[in-house]
């Protein structure tokens, strides 16, 4: 996979493939069409955004392997801004999979200083 793109680098009208970490999942009830949906909070290492997964429940996503701190390879579509902010969408029901790139781990999503911590004590 190429460089992981961050949410702040994504532009409306484009679709991106990137790896994100799941930080939360919430059943939202049903849509106006009567279908269940889940809001999944995903984190790119800098920013967290909510992405809706339609026609699914948290239990169904968990059965498919998704869970908190899970790394996902996702196709994310960015649409025009709503209230001054971009809106992010999961491209399709099969627009994601559990990350299989061994070069990307949970450690890549941990915030840390851009210097060696020992330098602070010298």
C-alpha positions in Angstrom: 0.0 0.0 0.0 1.2 3.5 -0.7 1.6 6.2 1.9 -1.3 6.4 4.4 -3.2 9.5 3.6 -4.6 11.6 6.5 -8.1 13.0 6.6 -6.8 16.6 6.5 -5.2 15.7 3.1 -8.4 14.4 1.6 -10.3 16.6 -0.8 -14.1 16.6 -1.5 -15.0 14.8 -4.7 -12.3 12.1 -4.4 -12.1 8.6 -3.1 -9.1 7.4 -1.1 -7.7 4.0 0.0 -6.0 4.2 3.4 -5.6 2.4 6.7 -7.4 3.7 9.8 -7.9 2.5 13.4 -11.4 1.9 14.8 -11.8 3.8 18.0 -15.6 3.3 18.6 -18.7 1.8 17.1 -22.3 2.8 17.9 -25.6 1.3 16.8 -27.7 4.3 15.6 -31.0 2.6 15.3 -32.6 2.8 11.9 -32.4 5.2 8.9 -35.4 7.0 7.4 -35.7 4.0 5.1 -36.0 1.7 8.1 -32.6 0.1 7.7 -30.1 -0.3 10.6 -26.9 1.5 10.6 -23.7 1.9 12.7 -21.5 5.0 13.2 -17.9 3.9 13.3 -15.3 6.3 14.6 -12.0 5.9 12.8 -8.7 7.5 13.5 -5.9 8.2 11.0 -3.2 9.0 13.6 -4.1 12.7 13.7 -7.8 13.1 13.5 -10.9 11.0 14.2 -14.0 11.1 12.0 -17.3 9.2 12.0 -18.3 7.1 9.1 -21.7 5.4 8.8 -22.0 1.8 7.8 -25.5 1.2 6.3 -27.6 -2.0 6.7 -25.3 -3.3 9.6 -25.4 -3.5 13.3 -22.4 -3.4 15.7 -22.9 -7.2 16.3 -22.7 -7.9 12.6 -19.6 -5.8 12.1 -18.0 -7.6 15.1 -18.8 -10.9 13.5 -17.0 -9.7 10.4 -13.9 -9.0 12.5 -14.3 -5.3 13.1 -13.8 -4.0 16.7 -12.2 -1.3 18.8 -8.5 -0.8 18.0 -8.9 -2.9 14.8 -7.0 -1.6 11.8 -9.0 -1.3 8.6 -8.0 -0.8 5.0 -10.8 1.4 3.7 -12.0 3.1 0.6 -13.2 6.5 1.8 -15.2 8.9 -0.3 -15.2 12.6 0.7 -18.1 14.7 -0.3 -18.9 18.4 -0.3 -18.7 20.1 3.0 -21.6 20.1 5.4 -21.6 23.0 7.9 -18.0 23.9 6.8 -16.6 20.4 7.3 -16.0 17.6 4.8 -18.3 14.5 5.1 -16.6 11.0 4.9 -18.3 7.9 3.6 -17.5 4.2 3.4 -17.6 3.6 -0.4 -19.6 0.4 -0.2 -20.5 -2.5 2.0 -17.4 -4.2 0.8 -15.2 -1.0 0.7 -13.2 -2.2 3.7 -11.2 -5.1 5.1 -9.1 -5.9 8.1 -5.6 -4.6 7.5 -3.3 -7.2 6.1 -0.2 -5.0 5.6 2.3 -6.1 8.3 4.1 -2.8 7.8 1.3 -0.9 9.4 0.6 -1.6 13.1 -1.2 0.0 16.0 2.0 1.7 17.0 1.7 3.9 13.9 -1.4 5.4 15.4 0.1 6.4 18.8 0.8 10.1 19.4 4.3 10.8 20.5 6.8 13.7 20.4 8.8 14.0 17.2 12.0 13.6 19.2 13.5 10.9 21.4 12.0 11.2 24.9 15.4 10.9 26.5 16.4 14.3 25.0 13.9 16.0 27.3 15.9 14.9 30.3 19.4 15.7 29.0 
